[in-house]
């Protein structure tokens, strides 16, 4: 059975990320973000959302752990910040229902949602510039970078929260990440 851990960055929906994976039949565990990657035996990692980039613990170390990583909201922002992209304040702030354009129909994480999907997202902070090696996979009128992927390194990020009921096709994002993890573990 595929195991995916959720690294807890103190987000208010983190428990829902674990639940979404468990509901897909995934062996999953919620772990503290102070847990070093070498102490984790998993096929994939979800870096949860959270309130503050100063409270990410060891989350950045998972980017070098040679397993697929999905960053959600703050998780995506820390991937961008750690790998040379740029994160800044969003114009729209708090949570909102947003229509997102999927710009890469072939992307393994978000491509199946093409051409658009409705999501629940916070834009207090957002990725302003992609890191090297990443492709833009989704955008909206609210945010230029709603999702990004580096398929060579199996690093993925979404600005929105696929784990909440307000996101229409959130389960599909987790299903797609599970498929990425299963494909990676069979290599």
Protein Blocks (a to p, Z undefined) as FASTA:
>chain_A
ZZdddddehiaklmmmmmmmmmnopacddddfkbcfklpccfbdcddddfbfklnojmmm
mmmnopacddehjlmmmmmmmnopacdddfklpadddddddfblkbmklmmmpcbdcddd
dfkbccfbdcehiacfbdcfkbmblbccdfknopacdfbdfkbmklmklmmmmmmmmmmm
mmmmmZZ
